[in-house]
Amino acid sequence: MGKITITTCDIEGLYEIEPTVFGDARGYFMETYNYQDFKEAGIPVQFVQDNQSASKKGVLRGLHFQIRYPQDKLVRVIRGEVFDVAVDLRKGSATYGKWHGVRLSEENKKQFFIPKDFAHGFLVLSDYAEFAYKCTDFYHPNDEGGLIWNDPQIGIEWPIPEGMELIMADKDRQWGDFQEFTKKYRG
C-alpha cells in the first residue's frame, strides 16, 4: 500500500526510515512494515518478535546487545519522543566503535533500522514515551551484553537538557566500556 523513504546513515547498515502517512480529518494510517518494501530497499530481514516498552522522561535504556544471538532491530516511537542510538560493534568494520543517533517521535513517525552487531539504547526526552521494536531473533536473557552509556571513547552526544535526572537500571550503570568489550569479544 504505502512506500517507505529510506535514508542511509553515516554508518553502513543503519537506515532512517519514513513511512508514507495517509491523513485526513479522521486521523492517519501508515504501514510500519512490509517485507516486500524492505526487501526492495536492500533490507531483506524477517522479524520474529515484537517488543514494546513505556518509560518516563529521563529514562536511559542501554546500550544493549546480544552476544551469541545478535538481532536486527526496527525501532520506532508510538507516543512521545526519544533520542535513539546505535554503536557499531562489527569486527573489521570501518566505523567500528562509531555511533549514530536519531530523534524518533510520534510526530515524525520515523523508524530506525539497526543491523546485527550494534549496541542499542535510547533516552526519553518527552514526559512519557512508548517505544516499539521488531527483532529478527528471540531474546535470550543469558546472552545479554552492554556498554556503559557515557564511555568517552565512544563519545555519544546525548541531548540531556540541563536539570534532567537520568533514570537507569542498575545493570545499565554497571556495563563495561568499549575497550573492555573489544578485549573480551573482538580481541
C-alpha positions as CSV (number, residue, x, y, z in Angstrom):
1,M,0.0,0.0,0.0
2,G,2.4,2.7,1.2
3,K,6.0,3.0,0.2
4,I,8.8,4.0,2.5
5,T,11.6,6.5,2.2
6,I,14.9,5.2,3.4
7,T,17.9,7.4,4.2
8,T,21.3,5.9,4.6
9,C,23.3,7.0,7.6
10,D,26.9,7.8,8.0
11,I,27.5,4.2,9.3
12,E,26.9,1.4,6.7
13,G,23.9,-0.7,7.5
14,L,22.0,1.8,9.6
15,Y,18.9,3.3,8.0
16,E,16.4,6.0,9.0
17,I,13.0,5.1,7.6
18,E,10.0,7.3,7.0
19,P,6.7,5.6,6.1
20,T,4.1,7.2,3.9
21,V,1.4,8.6,6.2
22,F,-2.1,9.0,4.9
23,G,-4.0,11.5,7.0
24,D,-7.4,13.2,6.9
25,A,-10.0,14.6,9.4
26,R,-10.3,11.1,11.0
27,G,-6.6,10.8,11.8
28,Y,-4.0,8.9,9.9
29,F,-2.9,5.5,8.6
30,M,0.6,4.2,7.9
31,E,2.1,0.9,7.1
32,T,5.0,0.4,9.5
33,Y,6.5,-2.7,8.0
34,N,6.1,-4.5,4.7
35,Y,8.6,-7.2,3.9
36,Q,8.5,-6.6,0.1
37,D,9.2,-2.8,0.5
38,F,12.1,-3.5,2.9
39,K,13.5,-6.2,0.6
40,E,13.3,-3.9,-2.4
41,A,15.2,-1.3,-0.3
42,G,18.0,-3.8,0.4
43,I,16.8,-4.9,3.9
44,P,15.6,-8.4,3.4
45,V,15.1,-9.4,7.0
46,Q,12.3,-11.3,8.6
47,F,11.2,-10.4,12.2
48,V,10.2,-13.0,14.8
49,Q,9.4,-10.9,17.8
50,D,7.8,-7.5,18.6
51,N,8.5,-5.7,21.9
52,Q,7.1,-2.5,23.4
53,S,8.2,-0.5,26.5
54,A,6.9,2.6,28.3
55,S,9.2,5.0,30.1
56,K,9.1,8.4,31.7
57,K,11.2,11.4,31.0
58,G,14.9,10.9,31.7
59,V,14.9,7.1,31.4
60,L,18.0,5.9,29.6
61,R,17.9,2.3,28.4
62,G,21.1,0.7,27.0
63,L,23.5,0.3,25.5
64,H,22.4,-3.3,24.9
65,F,23.4,-6.1,22.5
66,Q,23.0,-9.9,22.3
67,I,26.3,-11.7,22.3
68,R,25.8,-15.1,20.6
69,Y,22.3,-14.4,19.1
70,P,22.6,-10.9,17.6
71,Q,19.4,-9.2,16.4
72,D,18.5,-6.9,13.6
73,K,16.0,-4.3,15.0
74,L,13.4,-1.9,13.6
75,V,12.6,0.6,16.2
76,R,10.0,3.4,16.5
77,V,8.2,5.6,19.0
78,I,4.4,5.3,19.3
79,R,4.0,8.1,21.8
80,G,6.4,10.8,22.9
81,E,10.0,11.3,21.8
82,V,13.3,9.6,22.3
83,F,16.9,10.0,21.2
84,D,17.8,6.6,19.8
85,V,21.5,5.5,19.4
86,A,23.3,2.6,17.7
87,V,27.0,1.8,18.2
88,D,28.9,-0.2,15.6
89,L,30.4,-3.4,17.1
90,R,31.1,-5.2,13.9
91,K,34.5,-6.7,13.8
92,G,36.6,-5.3,11.0
93,S,34.1,-2.5,10.2
94,A,35.5,0.8,9.0
95,T,33.2,2.5,11.6
96,Y,33.9,0.2,14.5
97,G,33.1,2.0,17.7
98,K,31.3,4.9,16.0
99,W,27.7,5.9,16.9
100,H,24.7,7.4,15.2
101,G,21.7,8.9,16.9
102,V,18.3,9.9,15.6
103,R,15.2,11.5,17.2
104,L,12.2,9.3,17.0
105,S,8.8,10.7,17.9
106,E,5.1,10.2,17.4
107,E,5.1,13.4,15.3
108,N,7.9,12.5,12.9
109,K,6.9,8.8,12.8
110,K,10.5,7.9,11.8
111,Q,11.8,4.4,12.2
112,F,15.4,3.3,12.7
113,F,16.8,0.1,11.3
114,I,19.8,-1.3,13.3
115,P,21.5,-4.4,12.0
116,K,23.1,-7.2,14.0
117,D,26.3,-6.5,15.9
118,F,25.3,-3.0,17.1
119,A,24.7,-1.9,20.6
120,H,21.5,0.0,21.1
121,G,20.0,2.4,23.6
122,F,17.7,5.4,23.9
123,L,17.0,8.4,26.1
124,V,13.4,9.5,26.7
125,L,13.1,13.3,26.0
126,S,9.3,13.7,26.4
127,D,7.3,13.4,29.7
128,Y,6.4,9.8,28.7
129,A,7.2,7.6,25.7
130,E,6.1,4.3,24.3
131,F,8.8,2.6,22.3
132,A,8.2,-0.4,19.9
133,Y,10.6,-2.6,18.1
134,K,10.8,-5.7,16.0
135,C,13.7,-8.2,16.2
136,T,15.0,-10.9,13.9
137,D,15.9,-13.3,16.8
138,F,14.3,-14.1,20.1
139,Y,15.5,-12.5,23.3
140,H,17.9,-14.8,25.2
141,P,18.2,-13.4,28.8
142,N,21.5,-15.2,29.4
143,D,23.0,-13.7,26.2
144,E,22.7,-10.0,27.0
145,G,25.7,-7.7,26.9
146,G,26.1,-4.0,27.2
147,L,28.3,-0.9,27.0
148,I,28.3,1.9,29.5
149,W,26.2,4.8,28.2
150,N,28.8,7.5,28.7
151,D,32.0,5.9,27.6
152,P,34.3,8.8,26.5
153,Q,35.9,6.6,23.8
154,I,32.6,6.3,22.0
155,G,31.6,9.9,22.8
156,I,27.8,9.7,22.3
157,E,26.4,13.3,22.4
158,W,23.2,12.6,24.4
159,P,20.9,15.6,24.3
160,I,20.5,15.8,28.0
161,P,18.7,19.0,29.0
162,E,20.1,20.9,32.0
163,G,18.5,19.7,35.1
164,M,17.3,16.3,33.7
165,E,17.8,13.5,36.1
166,L,18.8,10.2,34.4
167,I,16.9,7.1,35.4
168,M,18.6,3.8,34.6
169,A,18.5,0.2,35.6
170,D,21.4,-0.9,37.8
171,K,22.8,-3.1,35.1
172,D,23.0,-0.1,32.7
173,R,25.1,1.9,35.2
174,Q,27.5,-1.0,35.5
175,W,28.3,-2.1,32.0
176,G,31.9,-2.1,30.9
177,D,33.4,0.4,28.5
178,F,34.3,-0.1,24.8
179,Q,37.9,-1.0,25.5
180,E,36.7,-3.9,27.7
181,F,34.2,-5.0,25.1
182,T,37.0,-5.1,22.4
183,K,39.3,-7.1,24.6
184,K,36.6,-9.6,25.6
185,Y,34.8,-10.1,22.3
186,R,36.9,-8.8,19.5
187,G,40.5,-9.4,20.7
